[in-house]
């Protein structure tokens, strides 16, 4: 399916890299990357567009084609990223949008829906949790420590070398249970569209490390019962980074939320699951 790539400038002067699928006259589904738009597989974007939606996936700040400043010391907060999502939704369509976020993009989506409820008509949260990077609440499972130990044992890549980065990303995907071939392709595409090859920018694009430096206060989990839009929570049963209990807790905390567990998925949404996820998203 044909797609178009361009940029959007928010009223605050932030440039966001965006990609459009489907007819712009159709209802908007806005996909927040985690951190790059390529966190959302092409197959899912195309399935949603075939279902009669205008699908827009976008890069968060300091990723992809969006504004790049200093990923090592970002001068913005999680709430600023949430405001970006609302500004983009309003700028693309005068109707409320269906907002979806994956991974750390799911944290952005939660805060955006809470802070800007008028901008969004539905919410999909994939492979994410209700607390920011750092210590988790007592009732939430933390990262699988064996997987994290194995991941940190991997030799660090040369962030300026495409082949080195791609091989590292493939090995990391195998540690976390994702499809290595899909991870290899995505890592290469991510490298190719990253502006420059500086260490911090490449790390931010491949790892979302900018979130380790963001101000993610105040907590938002206690506000989740305020959400009054139809919500779908999607989570991989084999997710070792955010174990499935994180998705179960989100579905419990958000009134009326539906939980879709992908039995064979880990952190990423596999292309093979795209139609199933799209079908559930289109019900919202």
VOSETOR-922881 format. One line per 2 residues: number of its first residue (from 1); their letters; for each residue x, y, z of N, C-alpha, C. Coordinates in pm, 1 decimal. Atoms other than C-alpha are relative to their C-alpha. Layout:
N
NUM = a = X:Y:Z:X:Y:Z:X:Y:Z ~ ...
END
This chain:
284
1 = xx = 84.7:-119.6:0.0:0.0:0.0:0.0:87.9:124.2:0.0 ~ -76.0:-123.9:8.6:127.1:346.1:-88.9:-15.5:81.6:128.3
3 = xx = 3.7:-89.5:-113.8:217.5:575.5:198.8:78.8:125.2:-34.4 ~ -72.8:-124.3:22.2:345.7:932.6:216.0:67.9:41.6:129.8
5 = xx = -79.4:-41.9:-114.4:614.0:1067.3:448.1:20.8:150.1:-7.2 ~ -27.5:-142.9:-5.6:637.3:1428.1:558.3:24.5:40.1:145.2
7 = xx = -19.1:-48.1:-136.6:670.6:1644.0:869.4:-117.8:88.9:39.5 ~ 104.7:-84.9:-56.9:430.6:1830.0:1096.5:65.9:88.2:104.9
9 = xx = -55.7:-93.8:-96.9:520.6:2139.9:1296.3:-108.5:39.7:98.8 ~ 98.5:-32.1:-103.1:337.5:2187.4:1626.2:0.6:150.1:29.2
11 = xx = 1.0:-142.5:-37.7:232.6:2530.5:1757.3:117.6:38.6:89.3 ~ -114.6:-26.9:-86.6:524.3:2498.8:2002.0:132.1:-2.0:-77.3
13 = xx = -119.4:-2.6:82.4:768.5:2479.6:1709.2:74.6:-131.1:-8.3 ~ -62.1:132.5:5.7:842.3:2106.9:1735.7:-34.5:-65.6:-133.4
15 = xx = 21.5:70.5:125.5:886.7:1919.1:1408.3:-10.9:-149.6:27.4 ~ 23.0:142.9:-17.0:747.0:1565.5:1403.0:2.2:-68.5:-136.0
17 = xx = 0.8:79.3:121.7:827.0:1310.4:1134.2:-121.9:-90.4:-1.6 ~ 124.4:76.3:6.8:503.3:1145.9:1016.6:-7.6:-77.3:-131.1
19 = xx = 28.9:77.9:119.9:390.2:882.4:767.5:-148.2:-30.6:-3.9 ~ 145.0:16.2:16.9:36.1:858.0:629.3:-31.6:-125.5:-80.1
21 = xx = 56.2:113.5:73.4:-155.1:547.1:519.5:-149.7:24.5:-14.2 ~ 144.0:-9.5:17.5:-505.3:548.3:371.7:-48.2:139.4:-37.0
23 = xx = 68.1:-121.9:43.8:-752.9:823.8:288.1:-6.7:100.6:114.8 ~ -1.3:-101.3:-105.0:-709.5:1146.7:485.0:-140.1:45.6:40.5
25 = xx = 137.2:-35.1:-37.0:-1088.4:1191.4:483.6:-58.0:-96.8:102.9 ~ 49.7:100.4:-93.7:-1131.0:882.0:700.2:39.7:35.9:143.5
27 = xx = -35.2:-26.8:-140.1:-1121.1:881.9:1084.1:147.7:-28.7:26.3 ~ -143.8:6.4:-25.3:-770.4:929.5:1219.0:35.9:-101.1:108.3
29 = xx = -65.5:84.5:-99.7:-571.1:659.4:1397.1:144.2:48.0:9.0 ~ -131.7:-58.8:-20.3:-257.3:817.0:1542.1:86.5:-96.4:81.0
31 = xx = -85.8:100.3:-61.1:28.7:579.4:1626.4:128.6:64.8:51.5 ~ -120.5:-55.7:-61.8:291.4:706.8:1872.2:107.5:-107.7:5.6
33 = xx = -108.5:97.0:2.7:621.3:530.9:1814.4:62.6:-18.1:136.2 ~ -67.6:20.1:-128.1:832.4:390.0:2086.6:147.9:-33.2:-19.3
35 = xx = 25.4:-141.3:22.4:1040.6:590.7:2004.3:-23.6:35.4:-147.4 ~ 18.4:-31.2:140.7:1042.0:571.0:1624.6:-130.6:-60.2:-51.2
37 = xx = 125.1:46.5:59.4:737.3:522.4:1405.3:8.7:-145.4:-44.7 ~ -14.8:136.4:49.5:883.0:191.8:1282.2:-27.4:-104.4:106.4
39 = xx = 46.6:93.2:-103.1:783.6:37.5:1616.0:-134.7:-58.9:-38.2 ~ 128.5:49.5:50.3:446.8:-0.1:1441.7:23.0:-65.7:-135.2
41 = xx = -30.0:69.0:125.8:474.1:-264.7:1166.6:-84.3:50.5:-116.5 ~ 70.8:-40.6:121.5:379.7:-174.2:811.0:-130.1:-77.7:-15.0
43 = xx = 117.6:84.8:21.5:136.7:-466.8:802.2:-119.3:47.6:82.5 ~ 109.5:-49.1:-83.5:-68.0:-323.4:1089.8:-54.1:131.4:-54.1
45 = xx = 44.6:-127.7:56.8:-77.6:26.5:939.8:-85.7:-22.8:-124.5 ~ 73.8:28.8:123.0:-192.4:-116.8:608.0:-134.4:-66.2:28.3
47 = xx = 126.5:65.4:-34.7:-459.1:-336.4:771.2:-100.9:101.4:52.4 ~ 89.3:-104.4:-51.4:-603.3:-36.6:956.2:-49.9:89.4:-113.4
49 = xx = 40.9:-82.8:113.2:-605.4:167.7:635.8:-102.6:-72.2:-86.3 ~ 99.9:77.5:75.4:-788.2:-112.2:452.9:-133.7:-2.1:72.4
51 = xx = 122.5:-3.1:-79.1:-1040.7:-96.6:735.0:-68.1:135.5:1.7 ~ 65.4:-129.6:11.9:-1125.8:262.0:645.0:48.4:104.4:98.6
53 = xx = -56.1:-99.1:-91.7:-892.8:464.3:864.9:114.9:74.5:-67.3 ~ -118.1:-77.9:36.6:-644.0:742.0:801.5:103.0:-25.3:108.6
55 = xx = -98.3:43.3:-98.6:-339.8:599.6:976.6:124.7:88.1:-10.4 ~ -120.5:-82.8:-4.6:-53.2:825.4:1082.5:89.0:-51.1:112.7
57 = xx = -96.8:36.5:-102.6:250.3:690.8:1262.5:107.9:108.2:3.5 ~ -95.1:-110.2:-8.6:508.6:934.1:1393.5:111.8:-30.4:98.8
59 = xx = -116.3:11.4:-87.2:847.6:964.7:1561.2:-14.5:95.5:118.0 ~ -9.2:-90.9:-114.2:879.2:1105.0:1911.8:119.4:93.6:-19.1
61 = xx = -115.9:-89.8:6.5:1121.5:1392.0:1966.9:129.7:-79.3:20.8 ~ -131.5:62.7:-8.1:1490.4:1299.5:1936.4:1.9:-138.3:-62.9
63 = xx = 3.1:127.5:71.2:1399.4:1010.5:1705.4:-39.5:24.1:-145.0 ~ 39.4:-4.6:139.9:1372.6:955.6:1331.7:8.7:137.6:-61.6
65 = xx = 3.0:-127.8:70.1:1269.3:1261.6:1135.5:-53.5:113.5:86.3 ~ 50.5:-105.4:-89.2:1142.7:1454.0:1438.9:114.4:85.5:52.9
67 = xx = -98.3:-92.3:-56.2:1318.0:1739.3:1615.5:104.5:-74.3:82.2 ~ -110.0:59.0:-75.7:1658.0:1629.7:1741.4:73.8:110.8:74.1
69 = xx = -69.8:-99.7:-81.1:1810.9:1825.6:2025.9:117.0:-67.0:70.4 ~ -106.7:64.4:-76.5:2010.4:1641.2:2292.0:-58.7:-120.1:73.5
71 = xx = 57.7:118.4:-65.4:1896.5:1284.2:2369.9:62.1:-32.1:134.9 ~ -64.4:26.3:-128.8:2147.2:1271.7:2656.0:-54.0:88.4:111.3
73 = xx = 52.8:-92.6:-100.6:1976.7:1564.2:2830.7:-119.9:74.0:-58.6 ~ 115.9:-63.1:65.2:1631.2:1632.0:2685.7:-58.4:113.8:83.9
75 = xx = 55.2:-117.4:-68.9:1488.6:1972.7:2771.4:-152.1:1.8:-11.8 ~ 145.1:11.8:5.8:1128.8:1847.5:2772.4:-39.0:-115.0:90.3
77 = xx = 50.4:100.9:-92.5:909.7:1617.3:2978.3:-95.0:-95.5:-72.1 ~ 99.4:92.1:54.0:674.3:1327.4:2924.9:-128.0:74.1:-36.1
79 = xx = 123.3:-75.1:27.6:386.3:1575.3:2939.6:14.3:84.8:-126.7 ~ -22.1:-70.3:126.6:544.4:1774.0:2654.2:-20.9:-94.8:-117.9
81 = xx = 22.3:98.3:105.9:548.2:1456.6:2444.1:-149.1:-29.3:-16.2 ~ 145.7:18.9:5.9:181.8:1406.5:2533.4:-66.5:117.3:-70.7
83 = xx = 54.8:-117.8:67.1:109.6:1762.4:2421.3:28.4:-4.8:-149.6 ~ -29.3:17.2:142.7:283.9:1685.8:2089.8:-106.0:-87.7:-66.1
85 = xx = 99.5:91.1:56.7:42.4:1396.2:2032.7:-133.3:70.3:-19.8 ~ 127.4:-71.4:10.4:-258.9:1616.5:2101.8:5.2:104.0:-111.6
87 = xx = -12.9:-101.9:104.4:-129.3:1894.5:1875.3:-3.2:-63.8:-138.7 ~ -0.2:69.6:128.3:-66.4:1647.6:1594.1:-139.4:-48.0:-35.1
89 = xx = 136.3:48.4:25.2:-412.6:1493.0:1630.4:-90.9:114.5:-43.9 ~ 85.0:-115.3:34.3:-581.8:1836.5:1622.1:38.0:58.5:-135.2
91 = xx = -45.1:-58.2:125.3:-368.9:1951.8:1331.7:-35.1:-83.4:-121.6 ~ 30.2:89.1:111.1:-452.1:1649.6:1117.0:-148.5:-18.0:-25.5
93 = xx = 143.5:26.4:13.5:-826.9:1624.3:1180.1:-73.9:79.3:105.9 ~ 77.2:-75.9:-99.1:-1092.0:1835.7:1349.5:-88.4:-90.9:85.1
95 = xx = 71.6:97.6:-82.0:-1246.4:1515.7:1488.3:98.3:-65.7:97.0 ~ -89.8:70.8:-92.1:-1106.7:1333.9:1793.2:58.9:-124.1:-65.8
97 = xx = -72.3:110.7:61.7:-852.2:1067.9:1701.4:5.6:-121.9:91.2 ~ -33.3:122.6:-71.6:-794.5:709.3:1803.7:151.5:2.2:19.8
99 = xx = -142.4:-8.5:-31.6:-455.9:728.1:1977.8:51.8:-136.0:44.6 ~ -62.7:125.7:-38.9:-227.7:425.8:2004.7:146.8:24.6:30.5
101 = xx = -140.5:-11.8:-35.6:109.5:394.5:2174.3:56.5:-136.1:31.8 ~ -66.4:128.1:-25.1:357.1:108.0:2191.1:126.0:23.1:82.6
103 = xx = -118.2:-14.4:-84.7:625.4:59.7:2456.3:-2.4:132.7:73.8 ~ -2.6:-130.7:-65.1:735.4:398.4:2585.7:-99.7:95.7:-65.2
105 = xx = 105.6:-77.5:64.1:497.3:546.6:2328.5:-134.3:-22.8:66.3 ~ 122.0:26.9:-75.1:223.7:380.7:2532.5:-10.0:85.3:124.1
107 = xx = 0.8:-92.6:-113.7:326.7:593.3:2830.1:-42.4:139.2:-47.0 ~ 41.2:-127.9:58.4:296.5:902.8:2610.4:-150.1:0.5:-25.3
109 = xx = 142.5:7.3:33.7:-47.3:786.7:2495.2:-88.1:9.0:123.8 ~ 79.8:-7.0:-122.9:-174.9:737.0:2850.1:-10.3:142.8:51.3
111 = xx = -0.7:-136.8:-52.3:-70.4:1084.4:2960.6:-72.9:94.1:-95.6 ~ 69.8:-84.7:96.5:-196.6:1242.0:2637.4:-151.0:-12.3:14.7
113 = xx = 144.5:19.7:-14.0:-541.4:1086.6:2681.5:-52.6:59.7:129.6 ~ 40.4:-58.9:-128.0:-552.0:1206.1:3043.3:5.0:152.0:-3.2
115 = xx = -18.9:-145.1:0.2:-422.5:1558.8:2981.7:-80.6:70.9:-107.5 ~ 69.4:-62.1:114.6:-605.5:1621.3:2651.0:-116.8:-87.7:-44.3
117 = xx = 106.7:96.0:31.8:-925.2:1412.9:2663.4:-84.2:40.1:-120.2 ~ 82.8:-44.5:112.1:-1100.5:1628.0:2404.0:60.1:-36.7:-135.3
119 = xx = -68.6:27.1:126.8:-843.7:1530.3:2139.5:-12.6:-144.2:-45.0 ~ -5.8:142.5:30.7:-898.7:1154.5:2153.1:-132.6:-70.2:25.9
121 = xx = 127.6:71.3:-7.7:-1192.2:921.6:2096.0:17.5:-145.3:42.1 ~ -27.8:139.5:-34.9:-1025.7:584.5:2164.7:148.6:-12.9:29.0
123 = xx = -137.6:16.9:-45.0:-703.3:444.7:2306.4:41.5:-146.2:-16.9 ~ -60.6:132.5:5.0:-484.9:143.8:2225.1:138.0:8.2:62.4
125 = xx = -127.3:1.0:-71.6:-192.7:60.8:2453.2:64.9:-136.0:-21.3 ~ -64.6:126.0:37.6:52.3:-201.3:2329.7:134.5:-14.9:69.9
127 = xx = -128.7:33.1:-58.7:333.7:-361.2:2526.7:56.4:107.6:89.4 ~ -43.3:-111.4:-83.2:351.6:-88.1:2788.1:-44.1:-21.2:143.5
129 = xx = 42.1:9.9:-139.5:286.6:-17.6:3155.4:-40.6:137.7:50.4 ~ 58.9:-123.1:-53.1:135.3:246.4:3382.3:93.3:77.9:91.1
131 = xx = -98.0:-77.3:-77.6:452.5:366.3:3554.7:121.3:25.2:-87.5 ~ -111.8:-43.9:81.5:755.5:544.8:3415.6:123.0:-86.8:21.3
133 = xx = -125.4:72.9:-23.6:1108.2:405.7:3380.1:48.4:17.4:143.6 ~ -43.6:-3.1:-139.8:1253.5:320.3:3718.2:-70.8:-107.2:79.7
135 = xx = 64.4:101.5:-85.0:1118.2:123.1:4016.3:-148.3:-14.4:-32.9 ~ 141.0:25.1:29.6:780.8:-39.9:3957.7:-79.3:-10.3:130.0
137 = xx = 86.4:18.4:-115.9:482.6:-58.2:4192.4:5.2:-145.7:44.7 ~ -11.7:134.4:-57.6:465.6:-361.3:4421.2:-85.1:-103.4:-73.3
139 = xx = 89.0:96.1:65.4:180.6:-517.5:4223.8:34.4:-23.0:-147.1 ~ -37.0:13.5:140.4:356.7:-488.8:3886.1:127.3:-82.6:-14.4
141 = xx = -124.3:74.1:24.4:613.5:-731.1:3746.0:105.5:91.2:-61.2 ~ -110.3:-77.0:55.5:953.5:-578.9:3673.0:54.1:-72.8:-123.0
143 = xx = -65.1:65.6:111.6:1169.7:-654.4:3371.3:51.0:-138.0:43.0 ~ -55.5:131.8:-26.3:1271.4:-1019.2:3349.2:151.0:15.9:20.9
145 = xx = -138.4:-29.2:-34.1:1606.6:-1000.5:3525.8:98.8:-88.1:-76.7 ~ -88.1:86.8:78.5:1756.2:-1298.7:3342.8:18.2:56.0:-140.7
147 = xx = -7.8:-58.1:134.1:1672.0:-1137.1:3009.3:82.4:128.2:1.4 ~ -74.6:-125.5:-7.7:1809.4:-800.6:3119.9:149.6:-28.2:15.0
149 = xx = -140.4:34.8:-18.2:2134.2:-963.2:3234.7:60.8:-48.4:-131.2 ~ -47.5:51.6:128.2:2165.2:-1145.4:2904.0:15.1:113.1:-101.3
151 = xx = -4.4:-114.8:91.7:2087.9:-827.0:2712.5:122.7:87.0:25.5 ~ -112.9:-87.7:-30.3:2355.1:-624.6:2893.1:134.5:-68.6:-20.2
153 = xx = -123.2:71.7:31.9:2611.8:-895.9:2823.2:37.8:16.3:-147.4 ~ -29.2:-13.5:142.1:2583.7:-825.0:2450.9:105.1:108.9:-21.6
155 = xx = -99.0:-104.4:29.3:2885.4:-636.2:2314.5:-67.8:122.7:-59.1 ~ 60.1:-122.1:52.5:2797.5:-274.0:2248.9:39.6:19.3:-146.0
157 = xx = -32.5:-18.8:141.8:2775.0:-193.2:1879.3:77.6:128.6:-22.2 ~ -52.7:-127.8:47.5:2962.9:73.8:1693.1:-118.8:75.8:-57.1
159 = xx = 124.3:-66.4:37.3:2671.4:314.5:1672.3:9.2:77.3:-131.1 ~ -15.6:-67.4:128.5:2817.7:475.4:1359.0:3.6:-98.3:-116.3
161 = xx = -12.0:103.5:102.8:2828.5:143.7:1169.1:-130.6:-76.8:-12.2 ~ 131.5:61.8:20.5:2506.1:10.5:1018.8:1.8:-148.4:30.0
163 = xx = -3.3:144.8:-18.7:2608.2:-354.2:1014.2:13.1:-36.5:147.1 ~ -19.0:26.0:-142.9:2722.7:-342.7:1377.1:-129.3:21.9:77.2
165 = xx = 125.2:-30.5:-69.0:2396.9:-181.4:1492.9:-105.9:-105.1:-31.9 ~ 100.3:98.1:40.8:2181.9:-424.3:1294.5:25.6:-134.6:67.0
167 = xx = -30.5:128.1:-64.1:2363.6:-729.3:1431.1:-30.3:4.4:149.3 ~ 30.4:-13.9:-142.3:2333.7:-597.6:1785.8:-151.4:-5.2:23.4
169 = xx = 145.5:-2.1:-16.1:1959.3:-528.6:1743.7:-60.0:-138.2:-22.4 ~ 48.2:135.2:25.6:1907.4:-876.8:1602.6:25.1:-89.8:120.4
171 = xx = -32.6:80.2:-118.7:2083.5:-1037.1:1898.8:-87.6:38.7:117.7 ~ 85.0:-45.8:-109.9:1886.3:-822.2:2143.5:-142.4:-51.0:-17.1
173 = xx = 134.7:51.1:26.6:1560.3:-927.0:1976.0:-10.7:-146.4:38.4 ~ 2.1:142.0:-35.3:1650.2:-1291.9:2021.5:-4.2:-17.7:151.5
175 = xx = 3.2:6.3:-146.9:1713.8:-1229.2:2392.5:-142.1:21.8:50.5 ~ 132.8:-35.2:-49.2:1368.4:-1075.8:2434.3:-112.4:-79.1:-67.1
177 = xx = 100.4:87.7:57.7:1189.9:-1333.0:2218.6:-70.0:53.0:-122.6 ~ 59.1:-53.3:122.8:1112.0:-1118.1:1913.9:59.0:-68.7:-122.3
179 = xx = -45.3:61.7:124.2:1146.7:-1237.1:1555.9:129.4:66.7:-45.9 ~ -127.6:-63.5:35.4:1514.4:-1180.4:1466.0:2.3:56.6:-140.9
181 = xx = 1.0:-50.3:136.6:1445.2:-1137.7:1094.8:-74.5:133.3:-7.8 ~ 73.4:-125.7:-1.5:1182.1:-870.7:1156.7:81.7:107.5:70.3
183 = xx = -81.2:-96.2:-73.6:1412.9:-703.9:1408.8:115.4:50.6:-85.6 ~ -111.8:-38.9:87.1:1701.5:-705.0:1159.6:-45.9:103.5:-103.1
185 = xx = 52.7:-92.3:101.3:1488.7:-536.6:893.7:-33.7:135.1:61.6 ~ 40.2:-125.0:-65.0:1347.4:-278.5:1133.8:121.3:80.6:44.9
187 = xx = -120.0:-70.8:-45.9:1688.4:-194.7:1281.1:71.8:66.5:-116.0 ~ -64.1:-59.4:116.1:1831.7:-137.3:935.3:-76.2:120.6:-51.4
189 = xx = 81.1:-113.6:44.6:1543.1:85.8:832.0:11.7:116.7:97.9 ~ -13.6:-104.3:-100.7:1571.9:275.8:1158.8:133.8:72.1:-15.7
191 = xx = -132.0:-60.7:19.4:1944.6:332.2:1104.5:0.1:91.0:-121.8 ~ -5.1:-73.9:126.2:1891.1:449.1:747.7:-74.0:133.0:7.4
193 = xx = 77.5:-124.4:-5.2:1636.3:713.7:843.8:36.0:85.9:120.0 ~ -44.4:-79.4:-113.3:1819.7:840.0:1150.4:88.9:113.3:-48.9
195 = xx = -82.5:-112.5:46.0:1964.0:1189.3:1096.8:135.7:0.2:69.7 ~ -133.2:3.3:-57.9:2335.6:1145.6:1151.5:29.4:-133.0:66.1
197 = xx = -42.3:126.7:-60.1:2533.1:866.1:1311.2:64.5:22.1:135.8 ~ -57.0:-22.1:-132.6:2622.8:1020.5:1647.2:-52.0:-107.4:95.4
199 = xx = 33.4:106.3:-94.1:2619.3:774.3:1935.1:-134.0:25.0:66.6 ~ 120.9:-25.7:-78.1:2342.7:946.2:2133.6:-125.4:-7.8:-84.8
201 = xx = 118.8:1.4:86.6:2105.8:986.9:1837.8:-32.1:-142.8:-43.5 ~ 25.8:138.2:39.4:2148.5:628.9:1716.1:-53.0:-82.4:117.3
203 = xx = 49.9:72.9:-116.6:2100.2:494.3:2068.8:-144.2:36.8:29.9 ~ 137.2:-43.5:-25.9:1786.6:702.9:2114.2:-96.9:-64.6:-98.0
205 = xx = 86.9:58.9:101.4:1643.0:569.2:1788.2:-16.5:-150.0:18.9 ~ 5.6:145.1:-10.7:1727.7:204.4:1850.5:-50.1:-46.5:136.3
207 = xx = 29.2:45.9:-136.0:1672.4:190.9:2228.7:-102.5:84.7:74.0 ~ 87.8:-87.6:-76.0:1453.3:483.1:2329.2:63.6:46.0:129.8
209 = xx = -69.3:-33.5:-124.9:1719.4:569.9:2586.5:-30.0:139.0:49.5 ~ 33.8:-135.1:-44.9:1603.2:929.6:2595.5:-95.3:-3.4:118.9
211 = xx = 97.3:7.6:-109.7:1329.2:813.0:2833.4:67.5:-14.0:135.5 ~ -71.6:11.4:-126.8:1591.3:738.5:3098.0:32.6:136.8:57.6
213 = xx = -36.5:-134.0:-44.1:1655.6:1113.5:3115.7:-120.8:92.1:13.4 ~ 118.8:-85.8:-0.4:1298.4:1244.1:3092.2:-57.3:17.9:140.0
215 = xx = 78.9:-22.7:-120.7:1104.8:1401.2:3375.1:-138.5:-59.6:-25.4 ~ 128.2:69.5:20.1:807.8:1163.1:3398.3:-95.4:22.9:116.3
217 = xx = 89.6:-32.6:-110.6:646.9:1322.9:3701.7:-104.7:100.8:-46.4 ~ 40.5:86.3:-112.2:387.0:1345.9:3835.1:-49.5:-136.0:-48.7
219 = xx = 54.5:130.9:35.8:266.3:985.9:3842.9:-137.5:15.9:-64.1 ~ 131.7:-5.3:64.1:-33.9:914.3:3625.3:-84.0:-125.0:24.7
221 = xx = 75.5:123.4:-14.6:-137.3:562.9:3721.7:-128.7:21.0:78.2 ~ 118.8:-23.1:-83.3:-377.2:688.1:3989.0:-110.3:72.5:-75.2
223 = xx = 99.3:-72.5:80.1:-554.3:895.8:3721.9:-65.9:-88.2:-105.2 ~ 53.8:82.7:107.2:-625.8:604.7:3487.6:-150.6:-24.6:10.1
225 = xx = 146.1:15.8:-6.8:-980.0:553.2:3625.3:-78.1:117.7:-58.4 ~ 66.5:-115.5:62.0:-1056.9:900.2:3478.9:-26.3:-22.2:-148.7
227 = xx = 13.8:19.5:144.5:-1025.3:766.0:3124.3:-141.0:-47.0:-33.6 ~ 139.5:29.5:34.7:-1367.0:759.0:2960.4:-14.8:-32.9:-148.2
229 = xx = 5.9:37.6:141.4:-1278.3:643.2:2607.3:18.0:-150.9:-12.9 ~ -22.4:143.1:21.3:-1294.6:289.0:2468.7:149.6:-28.7:-9.7
231 = xx = -143.3:27.0:-8.1:-957.4:129.5:2537.2:28.9:-147.9:-25.5 ~ -49.3:134.2:26.8:-777.0:-176.3:2403.1:142.6:-8.6:51.4
233 = xx = -135.5:26.4:-47.0:-470.5:-313.8:2579.9:50.2:-125.1:-71.9 ~ -59.3:110.7:75.5:-249.0:-536.4:2362.4:133.5:-34.5:64.7
235 = xx = -125.2:37.5:-66.4:31.3:-735.5:2521.1:42.9:-138.9:-44.7 ~ -54.6:129.6:36.0:260.3:-1020.4:2420.3:17.5:-87.6:123.2
237 = xx = -14.2:92.7:-111.9:248.1:-1323.5:2647.0:147.0:-21.9:34.1 ~ -141.8:29.5:-18.8:624.4:-1365.1:2599.9:83.8:126.1:21.6
239 = xx = -72.3:-125.9:-20.1:716.1:-1001.4:2669.6:83.2:-8.0:128.1 ~ -89.2:8.9:-115.2:1019.2:-1014.6:2899.3:44.8:138.2:47.2
241 = xx = -37.9:-135.9:-39.6:1079.6:-638.6:2906.0:-109.0:61.4:87.5 ~ 117.8:-35.0:-80.4:730.2:-542.5:3023.8:-85.8:-126.2:7.8
243 = xx = 75.7:125.7:-8.2:587.1:-878.3:3140.8:-151.1:22.2:-7.0 ~ 141.7:-12.0:31.5:223.4:-949.2:3062.9:-82.3:53.9:116.7
245 = xx = 71.6:-56.1:-114.2:116.5:-856.0:3416.8:-14.7:150.5:-8.1 ~ 11.3:-145.6:18.4:181.2:-493.4:3320.0:-123.1:33.2:-84.2
247 = xx = 118.3:-21.1:82.6:-82.8:-517.7:3048.5:-127.4:-35.7:73.1 ~ 117.4:39.5:-77.8:-323.1:-699.7:3277.5:-37.8:109.0:99.7
249 = xx = 27.7:-106.9:-96.1:-288.1:-421.0:3534.3:-60.5:121.8:-68.9 ~ 57.4:-112.0:74.7:-356.2:-153.9:3272.2:-147.2:-25.1:-30.4
251 = xx = 138.3:32.7:33.5:-671.3:-332.0:3160.7:-89.2:4.7:123.5 ~ 76.1:-6.2:-125.2:-779.6:-352.5:3524.3:-22.1:144.2:44.2
253 = xx = 6.6:-137.4:-50.6:-706.5:13.9:3603.3:-87.5:91.7:-84.3 ~ 75.4:-86.5:91.1:-882.7:162.3:3298.3:-142.1:-53.4:-13.7
255 = xx = 138.0:48.1:4.4:-1263.6:139.6:3315.0:-39.7:-53.4:-137.7 ~ 53.2:58.2:122.7:-1407.2:-94.0:3053.2:103.5:-43.4:-101.3
257 = xx = -103.5:36.9:97.1:-1071.5:-168.5:2888.7:-6.7:-148.2:-33.6 ~ -7.5:138.3:44.7:-1040.0:-487.2:2684.0:147.3:-38.6:-13.1
259 = xx = -137.0:50.3:7.0:-724.5:-698.9:2700.3:11.4:-103.0:-110.7 ~ -31.7:96.2:105.4:-586.6:-877.0:2394.4:142.0:-48.8:24.9
261 = xx = -131.8:58.1:-22.2:-297.8:-1110.3:2478.8:39.0:-78.2:-124.9 ~ -54.2:70.3:116.4:-90.5:-1222.5:2180.7:90.7:-111.6:51.7
263 = xx = -65.9:111.9:-65.7:20.6:-1566.7:2286.6:142.8:-23.9:-48.2 ~ -132.4:26.5:55.3:322.9:-1590.5:2058.2:87.2:124.8:-11.5
265 = xx = -73.7:-126.1:15.7:435.7:-1227.1:2079.0:81.7:32.5:123.4 ~ -84.2:-47.8:-110.1:704.7:-1065.0:2292.9:-15.0:151.6:8.5
267 = xx = 10.3:-145.3:-14.5:787.1:-691.6:2295.2:-60.1:66.3:-123.4 ~ 49.9:-57.8:124.3:706.6:-621.1:1929.7:-132.1:-64.9:-40.7
269 = xx = 118.5:60.0:61.2:379.8:-675.2:1744.2:46.3:-69.1:-127.1 ~ -46.7:69.7:120.4:466.0:-946.8:1490.4:-89.1:31.3:-119.3
271 = xx = 79.0:-21.8:120.7:357.5:-891.6:1132.5:-112.2:-102.6:-11.4 ~ 101.3:105.4:7.5:168.7:-1221.9:1163.0:-122.7:30.6:85.2
273 = xx = 112.1:-36.3:-87.4:-51.7:-1066.0:1432.9:-68.7:129.0:-43.2 ~ 50.0:-131.4:40.1:-124.2:-745.1:1241.3:-150.7:0.0:-25.2
275 = xx = 142.8:2.6:31.8:-467.8:-846.7:1112.4:-83.9:-15.7:126.4 ~ 73.7:21.0:-124.4:-579.7:-967.7:1455.0:-5.5:128.2:82.7
277 = xx = -3.1:-125.4:-76.5:-468.7:-645.7:1625.8:-83.9:107.4:-68.5 ~ 78.4:-99.4:73.4:-617.9:-428.3:1352.7:-149.3:-23.6:16.9
279 = xx = 141.6:33.1:-17.0:-951.2:-609.9:1379.4:-53.1:50.6:134.0 ~ 44.4:-45.0:-131.3:-970.1:-534.5:1751.2:3.8:151.8:11.3
281 = xx = -7.6:-146.4:-3.7:-857.8:-172.8:1707.8:-117.3:63.2:-75.1 ~ 108.7:-55.7:81.4:-1123.0:-114.7:1442.2:-136.9:-9.4:70.3
283 = xx = 124.9:9.6:-75.9:-1392.7:-214.0:1694.1:-19.7:119.3:93.5 ~ 9.9:-110.4:-96.5:-1315.8:89.9:1911.6:-68.9:121.5:-61.0
END
